[in-house]
């Protein structure tokens, strides 16, 4: 059963606010990266894809650092490390280095986001309780998408890419200061058993998450460019996309805890496919905004549906590693699809990239159905019982 937001502690909400501030800065920069590289720096469409995609490959490698860091040194250390890297990334964007500067900023931001999210997600599930993991992760996503949805508005108000980059520095520092005042009670589990750096049990859910997120670089890199000749609705559509994720994850984030997460997963990707097909058609202003909102609403459910299922059958002292590995699949697929989207857009036009993203959801649906069919039901087990349930 879902819980009221008032049932979560003030420490939990301080964590969410810090997450919001971290992603607010990223959100001021994110939708402007494509136009900045393409128009200000003179890069090609393929270069846009490469600059966006390098973030994910760096984050992919960093997940295998951030997960063990959160488990062995603490969630707070991982979170603070991420915020520090994001602040330095904002500084890198402001350096007069041209396209190499954009690459440098994305590399630092990829490392920072990996540590930030792993620390925040593992800490939130710990504070909220594993039985409410779907709702706790929903609130973390509310902080993320609150920042990403408000960021473009703030970036537009600031007026230039350089000021948006400065905003990323300021918000990361503010979040760092706030988080230093939040105490952490987590202590590493006192055992010497060697842990798998890549648990085989996470392959199926990881692949499902990966194919769901093929659409993300298409949205961040090519939505504004695609809709520029169709009513110039790109910024409004992206804000609608992020805003619906924010609202639905806040109010409906507990659904995977109350009904079978297979239902929320498959329902979500169905709505996502419909939204992508609307956007691919090059619609008018209001239809584009509606299509992006539908996509955002559907995207609100797959991650929490899969992650909550995984975390409910994983020992608490390995939550950081589990979150890191699942997120690594996200990064891998976002990185590969960034390059693919840039190449497809160059040769076949922007619409083709949106059709590619929609087709990937069919694969995600098959993989997700297999995962939920095979996943054991151990959600009420205590941490020791989790480990026993996972023993071969």
C-alpha positions, 0 to 999 in steps of 0.5 A: 500500500502506498504511503503519504509523503508525510510518513517519510522523514525530514532526512529523506526529504533533505536527500530529495532536495539535494537530488533536485538541486544537483539535477536542476543545474544539469537541466539548465544545460541538458536541452541546450547541448545539442543546439550549442554544439551544432549552432554555436560550435559548428559541429555536425549532427553526428558530433551532437550525438557523440558529445551527448553519448560520451556522457553515458560511456563515462557514466557506464564505467563509473557505475562499477566504481560508484556502487561499491563506493556507496556500499563500502564507504557509504551512500553520502560519500558517493553522493558528495563525490558526484556533486563535486564532479558536476560542479567541475563539469559546469566550470569545464563548459565555460572554458574557451575550448570549443567542442573539446570543452563540451566533451570534457564537461560531459565526461565530468558530468557523466562521472558525477551523475553516476556517483550522485544517482547511486548514492541517492537511490541506495540511501533513499531506499534505506531511509524509506524502507525496502518495502516502499522501494518503488515509492522511494525511488519515485521520489528520487526521480521526482527530484531528478525530473523536477530539476530537469523540467525546471532547468530548461525554464531557468536556462531560457531565463538566463539566456546563454549557454555559459550562464546555464553552465554557471548555474550548474556550478552554483546548484551543485555547490548548494546541494553539496553544502546541504548534504554535508548537514544530513547524517548517515546511519548506514554502516557496511556489512561486516563480512568478508565474502567476495561480491560479484562485480557483475551479478548475472541475475541483473542481466535480464532486468538490465537489458530491459532497462537499456532498451527502454532508455534508447529514446532518451538521447533522441529526446535530449539531442534531437527533439528541439532540432526535429521540431524546429520546422514543425511549430518550433515546439521543442523546448515546450515539448521537452518541458512537458516530457520532463514535467509529466515524469515529475508529477506522475512519479511523485503521485504515482511512484508507489504503484509498483509496490501496490500492484504487480510491477509487470503491469506498470512496466508494460503499460508504461512502455506502451504509452511511451511507444505511442508518444514517440510515434506522435513525435516522429510524425512531425506534428503541430505545436500542441500535438507535439507537446501532448505527444511528449507528455504522453511519452513522459507519463509512460516513462515514469514507470519502467525504471521503478517497476524493475528496480523495486523488484530487484532491490526487494530481493537483494541484500541491503548491503548490496543495494549500491552495487545493484543500483550501479549495475542496473544504471550501467545498462542504462548508460550503455544503451544511452551511449550506443543509441546516442551514436546511432541516433546521430548517424540515423539522423544524418542519413535518414532525417530526425524522424527516423531516430524517433522511429528507432526509439519506438522500435526498441520498446518492443524488445524491452517489452519482451525482455521485461515480460521474461524478467517478471515471469522468472523473478522470485517473490522474496519481497518480504524477506529480511536482509539475511533471507534475501541473501539465502533466497539468492544462493544457487 
